Amino acid sequence: MKLLSLCSVFLLVSSLLHAADSRPNVLFIAIDDQNDWIGCMGGHPQVKTPAIDALAKRGTLFASAHCQAPLCNPSRSSLLTGLRPSSTGIYGLAPGIREVEQTKTHITLPQTFTQAGYFTFNSGKIYHDGSMRGKDQKAEFNEWGNRGPMPKPKTPFANLPGPDRHPAMDWGVFPEKDEDNADWKIADSAIDALKRAPADKPFFIAAGFRLPHVPCYASQKWFDLYPDADLKMPPVKEDDRADLPKFADFLHWKLPEPRLSTLRKFNEWRPLVRAYLACVSFMDSQVGRLMHELEAAGRLDNTIIVLWGDHGWHLGEKLITGKNTLWERSTRVPLIFAGPGIKPGQVCTSPVELLDIFPSLLALAKMPARPDLEGHSLMPQFQDATAPREWPAITTHNQGNHTIRTHDWRYIRYADGSEELYNMKNDPNEWTNLAKAPQHTAKKAELAKWLPKIDKGPVPGSKSRILTYDPATKEAIWEDMPIDKSAPLPEP
């Protein structure tokens, strides 16, 4: 009887170990400031991204995925906690989640896999730079690899005005060798982790690429893919801002990113567009390196790959560059899932959110669902891209400023109550604001029902890109300075 019991225990332990061994790995790839200029997304007719396009064919591309905030820290904080910016009050480049009372002990996405016994590794930019302090890092990932600060030339390439120009506002051919670029080193670090990942447990390996975030630096061969003489520029309507409420300006009132007028004045619009495309292609090549190593390691078939971007980036549309807006160019991002449990070759056109990544990975890894998460699992769409989805995508930029994106419509409500409405099917460039048209009153009311019910003010310590509005005084304040409502949009 004792022998039988010992055998039973051995079989039980063996079964549990086998179950643990068979859990899927996760390769978690982030891209910084990547809009829809990716081949499979159709955002730019010339962009070349063979690695990401191949990954999309391996799995399901969510062609209308949207961020929860058009800024690095709040977007990444939202994705990694599974909570909306309006639910936490994290809107600026600071503070990080462990400095906020509500999220101080919240179990994040990486932490969930670390606590589940996965080998977890992070290279590059997953959390916003500086937002995760050293004392808190070990609980998130077992190991932190090369985070790859971008190399800098001795002098800037871009011809931009002002002694106070931000050092990141630059673009050009640099460095000479790909191996000296930050994203190559980030990929190297993740590749090393893939090679030495334990064979007896699953892994969660994260690689956060820095490009195409400015400064847009890549070697000559990537610029050669986009000859200047043949370059197609993004479509721009010269009076595009004429039908916008004034409050739309306030969301990006004073920023280091140059306005389109400045780029034109100094002949830097084409160089920026070309550099952005070159950097996208170089970054794509690093995704290709990761995929090649995953296959070489023999772990491709049991690995869930998720590729995402934290928010988009304007390159002249709405007469600006940068993010910090509630329009399509800022909110639409790449999102691809591939691997076990995901049907290949699919394109889902329903709007989804970066918030959906957390619950979806829990479901794919057969971990318990979390009722505190605000996203929704994409499991139905992994099997059928046309499966119905009842929720729109919601993006927030500071308290009271939200956009609702459905399949055919975008509705924006600003903190002062002003509005924008676009028929995205007929007007994909968002050139005609329909908010004041009486025939669309019912549509606005229908979309407004999705506005967040929780809409917290900025948490203590909030700074950088913070906009507040006092409905009593009707005063808008940008980064602690009152906004002169009669002033034109400043032009850096």
Rosetta blueprint (number, residue, H / E / L):
1 M L
2 K H
3 L H
4 L H
5 S H
6 L H
7 C H
8 S H
9 V H
10 F H
11 L H
12 L H
13 V H
14 S H
15 S H
16 L H
17 L H
18 H H
19 A H
20 A H
21 D H
22 S L
23 R L
24 P L
25 N E
26 V E
27 L E
28 F E
29 I E
30 A E
31 I E
32 D E
33 D L
34 Q L
35 N L
36 D L
37 W L
38 I L
39 G H
40 C H
41 M H
42 G L
43 G L
44 H L
45 P L
46 Q L
47 V L
48 K L
49 T L
50 P H
51 A H
52 I H
53 D H
54 A H
55 L H
56 A H
57 K H
58 R H
59 G E
60 T E
61 L E
62 F E
63 A L
64 S L
65 A E
66 H E
67 C L
68 Q L
69 A L
70 P L
71 L L
72 C H
73 N H
74 P H
75 S H
76 R H
77 S H
78 S H
79 L H
80 L H
81 T H
82 G L
83 L L
84 R L
85 P H
86 S H
87 S H
88 T H
89 G L
90 I L
91 Y L
92 G L
93 L L
94 A E
95 P L
96 G L
97 I H
98 R H
99 E H
100 V L
101 E H
102 Q H
103 T H
104 K L
105 T L
106 H L
107 I L
108 T L
109 L H
110 P H
111 Q H
112 T H
113 F H
114 T H
115 Q H
116 A L
117 G L
118 Y L
119 F E
120 T E
121 F E
122 N E
123 S E
124 G E
125 K L
126 I L
127 Y L
128 H L
129 D L
130 G L
131 S L
132 M L
133 R L
134 G H
135 K H
136 D H
137 Q H
138 K H
139 A H
140 E H
141 F L
142 N L
143 E E
144 W E
145 G L
146 N L
147 R L
148 G L
149 P L
150 M L
151 P L
152 K L
153 P L
154 K L
155 T L
156 P L
157 F L
158 A L
159 N L
160 L L
161 P L
162 G L
163 P L
164 D L
165 R L
166 H L
167 P L
168 A L
169 M L
170 D L
171 W E
172 G E
173 V E
174 F L
175 P L
176 E L
177 K L
178 D H
179 E H
180 D H
181 N L
182 A H
183 D H
184 W H
185 K H
186 I H
187 A H
188 D H
189 S H
190 A H
191 I H
192 D H
193 A H
194 L H
195 K H
196 R H
197 A L
198 P L
199 A L
200 D L
201 K L
202 P L
203 F E
204 F E
205 I E
206 A E
207 A E
208 G E
209 F E
210 R E
211 L E
212 P E
213 H L
214 V L
215 P L
216 C E
217 Y E
218 A E
219 S L
220 Q H
221 K H
222 W H
223 F H
224 D L
225 L L
226 Y L
227 P L
228 D H
229 A H
230 D H
231 L L
232 K L
233 M L
234 P L
235 P L
236 V L
237 K L
238 E L
239 D L
240 D L
241 R L
242 A L
243 D L
244 L L
245 P L
246 K L
247 F H
248 A H
249 D H
250 F H
251 L L
252 H L
253 W L
254 K L
255 L L
256 P L
257 E L
258 P L
259 R L
260 L H
261 S H
262 T H
263 L H
264 R H
265 K H
266 F L
267 N L
268 E L
269 W H
270 R H
271 P H
272 L H
273 V H
274 R H
275 A H
276 Y H
277 L H
278 A H
279 C H
280 V H
281 S H
282 F H
283 M H
284 D H
285 S H
286 Q H
287 V H
288 G H
289 R H
290 L H
291 M H
292 H H
293 E H
294 L H
295 E H
296 A H
297 A L
298 G L
299 R L
300 L L
301 D L
302 N L
303 T E
304 I E
305 I E
306 V E
307 L E
308 W E
309 G E
310 D L
311 H L
312 G L
313 W L
314 H E
315 L E
316 G L
317 E H
318 K H
319 L H
320 I L
321 T E
322 G E
323 K L
324 N L
325 T L
326 L L
327 W L
328 E H
329 R H
330 S H
331 T H
332 R E
333 V E
334 P L
335 L E
336 I E
337 F E
338 A E
339 G L
340 P L
341 G L
342 I L
343 K L
344 P L
345 G L
346 Q E
347 V E
348 C E
349 T L
350 S L
351 P L
352 V E
353 E E
354 L H
355 L H
356 D H
357 I H
358 F H
359 P H
360 S H
361 L H
362 L H
363 A H
364 L H
365 A L
366 K L
367 M L
368 P L
369 A L
370 R L
371 P L
372 D L
373 L L
374 E L
375 G L
376 H L
377 S L
378 L L
379 M H
380 P H
381 Q H
382 F H
383 Q H
384 D L
385 A L
386 T L
387 A L
388 P L
389 R L
390 E L
391 W L
392 P L
393 A E
394 I E
395 T E
396 T E
397 H L
398 N L
399 Q L
400 G L
401 N L
402 H E
403 T E
404 I E
405 R E
406 T L
407 H L
408 D L
409 W E
410 R E
411 Y E
412 I E
413 R E
414 Y L
415 A L
416 D L
417 G L
418 S L
419 E E
420 E E
421 L E
422 Y E
423 N E
424 M L
425 K L
426 N L
427 D L
428 P L
429 N L
430 E L
431 W L
432 T L
433 N L
434 L L
435 A L
436 K L
437 A L
438 P H
439 Q H
440 H H
441 T H
442 A H
443 K H
444 K H
445 A H
446 E H
447 L H
448 A H
449 K L
450 W L
451 L L
452 P L
453 K L
454 I L
455 D L
456 K L
457 G L
458 P L
459 V L
460 P L
461 G L
462 S L
463 K E
464 S L
465 R L
466 I L
467 L E
468 T E
469 Y E
470 D E
471 P L
472 A L
473 T L
474 K L
475 E E
476 A E
477 I E
478 W E
479 E L
480 D L
481 M E
482 P E
483 I L
484 D L
485 K L
486 S L
487 A L
488 P L
489 L L
490 P L
491 E L
492 P L
